[in-house]
Structure formats: structure tokens, C-alpha cells
Amino acid sequence: MEEQIRTPILSVLGHIDHGKTTLLDNIRGTAIAAKEAGRVTQHIGATEIPIETIKKICEPLKRDWTGIEVPGLLFIDTPGHHAFASLRKRGSALADVAVVVVDVMEGFQPQTYESLNILRLLKTPFVVALNKIDRIKGWNSKPKPFCINYKDQPEYARNALDARIYEIVGDLYDKGFSADRYDRIKDFSRNVGIVPVCAKTREGIADLLLVLIGLSQKFFERTLCLHLEEAGVGTILEKKEERGLGTTIDVILYDGTLCVGDTIVVGSIEEEPIVTKVKALLKPRALQEIRAEQRFERVKTVNAASGVKIVAPGIENALPGSQVRVVEEDVLESVAKEMKGEIEEMKMETSPEGIIIKADTMGSLEALALELKGEGLEKIKKAEVGSISKRDITDAVTIKDSHLRVILGFNVDILPDAKEIALENEIPVFISDVIYRLIEDYENWVKEEKEKEKREFMERISIFHKKLSPSHQTKSRSSFISKLCIDLVKI
């Protein structure tokens, strides 16, 4: 069989407003500016930058490319740890390498820590892109490699940046990671590289791409092997309704080949996986050709690694984050059984008393549970994928502890009939597309509820004490104090 090294898949993570999208946009922009060296390919849900283009961008760094065999880099276009956590391949992350974007002035923030927790959980290597270095006092940012531009900066600006870098080194050390500025590292297998960049001016983009290529080649040379003659395997990025096409799924194909007419097994929100045939495969048209009614072009075959839109009947219940596998008739039953088992394994342990959590994918559900555990909130009654339904509200009503009688929804909606029943039964529902805000809102609500209960309890004590006659006050004092202590403990 023909064996090749596939393009490494990369994901960009980090806190809100730290520059994830800007970095992705300007990596693409830098690559397009060097188009004479190669062609930047836009995939469904991903952007591929070929190795020749990367070599052109990195020319000023004068590096030896001997032994580099990876064909380029495939960046997943949806930034953030939610997308990263949601995209899996058999228990591990779909992305081979992650880029954690950190604002040099703000340092580590809640979503940065969430990202690190998920990276550790999925054992994914990463690089830190220390962004917005143009905000360092006296720093003159230019669109060239960081290590070249660094030499042209005044000493006080260099010192200020170095101080910020060592703060990040300290934060990473506290989380169990050894790190340093990338050009000071000799062994990337033991240390996390920190690459100072300015996404806005494109300073440091070359340094970042060079480090990512080096990491991919050195540590994934064996795992990146693919067999183009084998059946395709991919991960569902997103499920979408497209005008004139119906329900479609955007898939990152990470191994093998996918063709029109292939029978595929697709992970489902229902108990049984979906078995269907590929009706059409769609790729984006070149940017200059895009029109609203003609955004895609049809292709007959797709090879890994790439992003593609699949049109097929019966995929309305496809589960984002789950697998898509090409199968032959003789192995169809065993593959479907295996996929069902994999989805079952992803389900979490629950307790009779606890909160109910819902999310849009199994990966994001796991990420939410992980963060709740980190906050000491380990009691979960139910954890499921999908919108908040009437049944979820009914389940919440049975929870005895009023502080746990809630529903947390991450990146999901509440169905109209469920909303009505939640109001009738006074079931608090918290929804957010940011995990730390979701948990923060819930914790603030619990705090307010406990304070309210204490106030109401003290008011009842005051009223009760006033109603007692003088003769009863002394007699009842002992039993009253005992009951008071018990009730205060409950609160």
C-alpha cells in the first residue's frame, strides 16, 4: 500500500480577546502574500498551508530544511478550546499540535487554564504564541521574524518583554509544564516553546510556523503516516443546514480516502450509529469565485488530511465531534458496533443527586465536567449532548438539594416547551458559550441563594422569639438553641 506522511492538524486555543482569530487570519494572510511559492488551500473548516509556502515565509530565518517531510500544516478554522475538545479521534484530540494564544499584557486568564487542562487531559503537545507584543512600551513591531526584530528593540523594551515571558514561564511551571522562549530551547520534547508574536503586524509568524513544522516532523513522523488506499476516517466538525442541499456535515478527514458513493457509518445522538451513502462531496470554491449561490464545487474523491462537506441522506441526528468511517459491506456490522461502544465509553459517571449538564458535543460535555470538577462541583446527575428539553426539566424537579436542582447548558439552547416548564417549576437554567462564565454564573447564584436563606432563617428566628411568652422563653431556650444549630448547619 502507498504510505505517505499526512499534513499535521493544528488547533488554536486561548482566552477571549487574546487574538486567536486575528492570529489565524494573519497566518493565512502571510501565506497568501507568499503565494508564488505555493498555493494556500481553503478546506471546509480548515486552511492548508503547503510546505513550500512555509519555507518562503521562513526564508529570513535561514534554516536547513533537510529531513523535513511533512507536506504542510492544516489549521482548523474554528479557534478555541471548545472546538478543540469537541474534535476527537478514538479518545485523543483530532489536532496533533495546539497553539495557545496568550495576551502578553494580560497573561494567563480563566480560559487559558481551561485550555491547559484539556491539553493535559488529551496529552496534546502545544506551543504558546505570546501575542500583542506591540503593546510592550517602546516595542517597534514590524512584519518580520521575531528573533530578527528583537535585536532592533531598545534594551528597556527587550527587558520588559523578557519579564513578561518569565511570568508565563512561572504560570506554566505552576501547572506542571517546563517552558522557555523558543529560541532558548534545545529539547522540545521536555519544554514548551513560547513564541512572541504580534498577530496584527505579523511579527513572529515565521518563527511560529518554523516551530510548528519542527515539532510536527520530530514528534509525529510515525503517527502522521497514512495509507491513501485505505478506507477514510474523519471527525465531524459541524452539522449544518444548507439551502438546496438539506442537512450536511463538515468533516475533517484525517486518514485514508473518501469517495462519492461510499457507505459511511456516522456517530449519532441516538443510540444507534447512522449508516448512509455519500451523495456528494463539496469543497469551497477559490475565494475570488465565491458567490452566495455557488460557494462550493463538487469533487468525487477526497484524501486525508483535509476538510470536506458531506451530503448524505438520514444524517439529521449526526453528532458533532464523533467519527465518520468508510466501510465495506462485510465489516459494516462490526464497525457500527465498535462506534456505538466508543460513544458509550464517552458517557460520564453520574450520581443520584447532582446538577444536570448539557452541551453540544461529547467533547465539550467532557470539558465542562472537567472544569466543574476543578471547582469542587463533582456531583452530576445527568450529562448529555443536545438542547435542554422538557425531560431535563422533569429530571431536575426530582433533585432534593435546591442548590443542585439546576441545569447548566454549554453552547446549547433551551426548547420553548422546556423553558415554560422550567419557569413553572422554578428550575434555574444557566446557558453560556463560555465555560468559566457558565460556572461563575452558577456559583454566584448559589452564593446569593445561601445568603437569602440565611436572612430568611434569621427573620423566622426573630419572629419566633418574639412570640414566646417570658415563661416559655427560659424553658424552650435549650431545645431552641439545639434546633438553631442544626438548621444553621443545613444552610
WOPE-V908346 format. One record per residue. N is the residue number from 1. RES is the residue in three letters. OMEGA is omega in whole degrees, 0 to 359 (NA if undefined). BURIAL is I if it has 24 or more other C-alpha atoms within 12 Angstrom, else O. Layout:
# WOPE-V908346
N/RES/OMEGA/BURIAL ; N/RES/OMEGA/BURIAL
This chain:
# WOPE-V908346
1/MET/181/O ; 2/GLU/182/O ; 3/GLU/179/O ; 4/GLN/172/I ; 5/ILE/180/I ; 6/ARG/177/I ; 7/THR/177/I ; 8/PRO/180/I ; 9/ILE/183/I ; 10/LEU/178/I ; 11/SER/181/I ; 12/VAL/183/I ; 13/LEU/176/I ; 14/GLY/183/I ; 15/HIS/178/I ; 16/ILE/176/I ; 17/ASP/176/I ; 18/HIS/171/I ; 19/GLY/181/I ; 20/LYS/183/I ; 21/THR/179/I ; 22/THR/179/I ; 23/LEU/178/I ; 24/LEU/180/I ; 25/ASP/184/I ; 26/ASN/169/I ; 27/ILE/177/I ; 28/ARG/181/I ; 29/GLY/178/I ; 30/THR/180/I ; 31/ALA/180/I ; 32/ILE/178/I ; 33/ALA/180/O ; 34/ALA/189/I ; 35/LYS/180/O ; 36/GLU/182/O ; 37/ALA/183/O ; 38/GLY/184/O ; 39/ARG/175/O ; 40/VAL/184/I ; 41/THR/177/I ; 42/GLN/177/I ; 43/HIS/170/I ; 44/ILE/176/I ; 45/GLY/182/I ; 46/ALA/177/I ; 47/THR/180/I ; 48/GLU/176/I ; 49/ILE/183/I ; 50/PRO/184/I ; 51/ILE/180/I ; 52/GLU/177/I ; 53/THR/179/I ; 54/ILE/178/I ; 55/LYS/180/I ; 56/LYS/180/I ; 57/ILE/185/I ; 58/CYS/182/I ; 59/GLU/181/O ; 60/PRO/182/O ; 61/LEU/175/I ; 62/LYS/180/O ; 63/ARG/177/O ; 64/ASP/183/O ; 65/TRP/179/O ; 66/THR/178/O ; 67/GLY/178/O ; 68/ILE/183/I ; 69/GLU/180/I ; 70/VAL/186/I ; 71/PRO/181/I ; 72/GLY/179/I ; 73/LEU/178/I ; 74/LEU/181/I ; 75/PHE/173/I ; 76/ILE/188/I ; 77/ASP/181/I ; 78/THR/182/I ; 79/PRO/175/I ; 80/GLY/184/I ; 81/HIS/175/I ; 82/HIS/179/I ; 83/ALA/181/I ; 84/PHE/182/I ; 85/ALA/184/I ; 86/SER/186/I ; 87/LEU/185/I ; 88/ARG/168/I ; 89/LYS/179/I ; 90/ARG/173/I ; 91/GLY/179/I ; 92/SER/180/I ; 93/ALA/175/I ; 94/LEU/180/I ; 95/ALA/178/I ; 96/ASP/181/I ; 97/VAL/177/I ; 98/ALA/173/I ; 99/VAL/178/I ; 100/VAL/182/I ; 101/VAL/181/I ; 102/VAL/175/I ; 103/ASP/184/I ; 104/VAL/182/I ; 105/MET/183/I ; 106/GLU/180/I ; 107/GLY/183/I ; 108/PHE/180/I ; 109/GLN/185/I ; 110/PRO/182/I ; 111/GLN/174/I ; 112/THR/179/I ; 113/TYR/176/I ; 114/GLU/180/I ; 115/SER/181/I ; 116/LEU/179/I ; 117/ASN/180/I ; 118/ILE/178/I ; 119/LEU/179/I ; 120/ARG/181/O ; 121/LEU/184/O ; 122/LEU/176/I ; 123/LYS/181/O ; 124/THR/177/I ; 125/PRO/182/I ; 126/PHE/176/I ; 127/VAL/175/I ; 128/VAL/173/I ; 129/ALA/182/I ; 130/LEU/193/I ; 131/ASN/176/I ; 132/LYS/180/I ; 133/ILE/176/I ; 134/ASP/179/I ; 135/ARG/175/I ; 136/ILE/183/I ; 137/LYS/178/O ; 138/GLY/183/O ; 139/TRP/179/I ; 140/ASN/185/I ; 141/SER/179/I ; 142/LYS/182/I ; 143/PRO/177/I ; 144/LYS/181/I ; 145/PRO/180/I ; 146/PHE/186/I ; 147/CYS/175/I ; 148/ILE/182/O ; 149/ASN/181/I ; 150/TYR/183/I ; 151/LYS/183/O ; 152/ASP/183/O ; 153/GLN/175/I ; 154/PRO/185/O ; 155/GLU/183/O ; 156/TYR/178/O ; 157/ALA/178/I ; 158/ARG/179/I ; 159/ASN/180/O ; 160/ALA/178/I ; 161/LEU/180/I ; 162/ASP/179/I ; 163/ALA/178/O ; 164/ARG/180/I ; 165/ILE/182/I ; 166/TYR/171/O ; 167/GLU/179/I ; 168/ILE/177/I ; 169/VAL/179/I ; 170/GLY/178/O ; 171/ASP/179/I ; 172/LEU/179/I ; 173/TYR/179/O ; 174/ASP/179/O ; 175/LYS/176/O ; 176/GLY/180/O ; 177/PHE/173/I ; 178/SER/185/I ; 179/ALA/174/I ; 180/ASP/175/I ; 181/ARG/192/I ; 182/TYR/184/I ; 183/ASP/176/I ; 184/ARG/183/O ; 185/ILE/176/O ; 186/LYS/182/O ; 187/ASP/181/O ; 188/PHE/178/I ; 189/SER/181/O ; 190/ARG/185/O ; 191/ASN/176/I ; 192/VAL/180/I ; 193/GLY/175/I ; 194/ILE/182/I ; 195/VAL/177/I ; 196/PRO/181/I ; 197/VAL/167/I ; 198/CYS/184/I ; 199/ALA/183/I ; 200/LYS/182/I ; 201/THR/182/I ; 202/ARG/174/I ; 203/GLU/176/I ; 204/GLY/179/I ; 205/ILE/180/I ; 206/ALA/180/I ; 207/ASP/182/I ; 208/LEU/180/I ; 209/LEU/180/I ; 210/LEU/180/I ; 211/VAL/181/I ; 212/LEU/177/I ; 213/ILE/180/I ; 214/GLY/178/I ; 215/LEU/182/I ; 216/SER/182/I ; 217/GLN/187/I ; 218/LYS/189/O ; 219/PHE/183/I ; 220/PHE/183/I ; 221/GLU/182/I ; 222/ARG/184/O ; 223/THR/180/O ; 224/LEU/179/I ; 225/CYS/176/I ; 226/LEU/179/I ; 227/HIS/185/O ; 228/LEU/180/I ; 229/GLU/181/O ; 230/GLU/180/I ; 231/ALA/182/I ; 232/GLY/175/I ; 233/VAL/180/I ; 234/GLY/179/I ; 235/THR/180/I ; 236/ILE/178/I ; 237/LEU/185/I ; 238/GLU/173/I ; 239/LYS/184/I ; 240/LYS/170/I ; 241/GLU/180/O ; 242/GLU/181/O ; 243/ARG/179/O ; 244/GLY/182/O ; 245/LEU/184/O ; 246/GLY/180/O ; 247/THR/177/I ; 248/THR/174/I ; 249/ILE/175/I ; 250/ASP/188/I ; 251/VAL/169/I ; 252/ILE/178/I ; 253/LEU/184/I ; 254/TYR/174/I ; 255/ASP/174/I ; 256/GLY/185/I ; 257/THR/179/I ; 258/LEU/182/I ; 259/CYS/172/I ; 260/VAL/181/I ; 261/GLY/179/O ; 262/ASP/171/I ; 263/THR/181/I ; 264/ILE/173/I ; 265/VAL/187/I ; 266/VAL/176/I ; 267/GLY/186/I ; 268/SER/175/I ; 269/ILE/175/I ; 270/GLU/183/O ; 271/GLU/183/O ; 272/GLU/175/I ; 273/PRO/179/I ; 274/ILE/173/I ; 275/VAL/184/I ; 276/THR/178/I ; 277/LYS/179/I ; 278/VAL/180/I ; 279/LYS/180/I ; 280/ALA/173/I ; 281/LEU/184/I ; 282/LEU/175/I ; 283/LYS/179/I ; 284/PRO/173/I ; 285/ARG/176/O ; 286/ALA/188/O ; 287/LEU/183/O ; 288/GLN/183/O ; 289/GLU/188/O ; 290/ILE/170/O ; 291/ARG/184/O ; 292/ALA/184/O ; 293/GLU/181/O ; 294/GLN/183/O ; 295/ARG/186/O ; 296/PHE/170/I ; 297/GLU/182/O ; 298/ARG/175/O ; 299/VAL/182/O ; 300/LYS/185/O ; 301/THR/176/I ; 302/VAL/177/I ; 303/ASN/177/I ; 304/ALA/354/I ; 305/ALA/180/I ; 306/SER/177/I ; 307/GLY/183/I ; 308/VAL/175/I ; 309/LYS/181/I ; 310/ILE/173/I ; 311/VAL/181/I ; 312/ALA/179/I ; 313/PRO/172/I ; 314/GLY/182/I ; 315/ILE/182/I ; 316/GLU/182/I ; 317/ASN/179/I ; 318/ALA/184/I ; 319/LEU/177/I ; 320/PRO/182/I ; 321/GLY/179/I ; 322/SER/186/I ; 323/GLN/169/I ; 324/VAL/180/I ; 325/ARG/173/I ; 326/VAL/182/I ; 327/VAL/170/I ; 328/GLU/184/O ; 329/GLU/185/O ; 330/ASP/180/O ; 331/VAL/184/O ; 332/LEU/183/O ; 333/GLU/182/O ; 334/SER/179/O ; 335/VAL/179/I ; 336/ALA/179/I ; 337/LYS/180/O ; 338/GLU/180/O ; 339/MET/177/I ; 340/LYS/178/I ; 341/GLY/180/O ; 342/GLU/179/I ; 343/ILE/177/I ; 344/GLU/181/O ; 345/GLU/182/O ; 346/MET/181/I ; 347/LYS/186/O ; 348/MET/175/I ; 349/GLU/180/O ; 350/THR/179/O ; 351/SER/182/O ; 352/PRO/179/O ; 353/GLU/179/I ; 354/GLY/180/I ; 355/ILE/176/I ; 356/ILE/179/I ; 357/ILE/178/I ; 358/LYS/178/I ; 359/ALA/185/I ; 360/ASP/177/I ; 361/THR/177/I ; 362/MET/180/I ; 363/GLY/180/I ; 364/SER/175/I ; 365/LEU/178/I ; 366/GLU/179/I ; 367/ALA/178/I ; 368/LEU/179/I ; 369/ALA/179/I ; 370/LEU/181/I ; 371/GLU/176/I ; 372/LEU/179/I ; 373/LYS/179/O ; 374/GLY/179/O ; 375/GLU/180/O ; 376/GLY/180/O ; 377/LEU/187/I ; 378/GLU/182/I ; 379/LYS/179/I ; 380/ILE/180/I ; 381/LYS/183/I ; 382/LYS/178/I ; 383/ALA/184/I ; 384/GLU/176/I ; 385/VAL/175/I ; 386/GLY/180/I ; 387/SER/178/I ; 388/ILE/188/I ; 389/SER/177/I ; 390/LYS/180/I ; 391/ARG/178/O ; 392/ASP/179/I ; 393/ILE/179/I ; 394/THR/178/I ; 395/ASP/181/I ; 396/ALA/181/I ; 397/VAL/183/I ; 398/THR/182/O ; 399/ILE/185/I ; 400/LYS/183/O ; 401/ASP/184/O ; 402/SER/180/I ; 403/HIS/177/I ; 404/LEU/182/I ; 405/ARG/184/I ; 406/VAL/175/I ; 407/ILE/176/I ; 408/LEU/180/I ; 409/GLY/179/I ; 410/PHE/177/I ; 411/ASN/178/I ; 412/VAL/176/I ; 413/ASP/171/I ; 414/ILE/181/I ; 415/LEU/185/O ; 416/PRO/181/O ; 417/ASP/178/O ; 418/ALA/180/I ; 419/LYS/180/I ; 420/GLU/181/O ; 421/ILE/178/I ; 422/ALA/179/I ; 423/LEU/180/O ; 424/GLU/184/O ; 425/ASN/179/O ; 426/GLU/176/O ; 427/ILE/179/I ; 428/PRO/178/I ; 429/VAL/180/I ; 430/PHE/181/I ; 431/ILE/176/I ; 432/SER/174/I ; 433/ASP/177/I ; 434/VAL/187/I ; 435/ILE/186/I ; 436/TYR/177/I ; 437/ARG/178/I ; 438/LEU/181/I ; 439/ILE/179/I ; 440/GLU/179/O ; 441/ASP/180/O ; 442/TYR/181/I ; 443/GLU/177/O ; 444/ASN/178/O ; 445/TRP/179/O ; 446/VAL/180/O ; 447/LYS/180/O ; 448/GLU/179/O ; 449/GLU/180/O ; 450/LYS/178/O ; 451/GLU/179/O ; 452/LYS/180/O ; 453/GLU/179/O ; 454/LYS/179/O ; 455/ARG/180/O ; 456/GLU/180/O ; 457/PHE/180/O ; 458/MET/177/O ; 459/GLU/179/O ; 460/ARG/179/O ; 461/ILE/182/O ; 462/SER/180/O ; 463/ILE/181/O ; 464/PHE/183/O ; 465/HIS/180/O ; 466/LYS/182/O ; 467/LYS/180/O ; 468/LEU/175/O ; 469/SER/181/O ; 470/PRO/182/O ; 471/SER/180/O ; 472/HIS/186/O ; 473/GLN/182/O ; 474/THR/182/O ; 475/LYS/186/O ; 476/SER/188/O ; 477/ARG/184/O ; 478/SER/181/O ; 479/SER/180/O ; 480/PHE/180/O ; 481/ILE/179/O ; 482/SER/180/O ; 483/LYS/180/O ; 484/LEU/180/O ; 485/CYS/180/O ; 486/ILE/182/O ; 487/ASP/179/O ; 488/LEU/177/O ; 489/VAL/179/O ; 490/LYS/179/O ; 491/ILE/NA/O
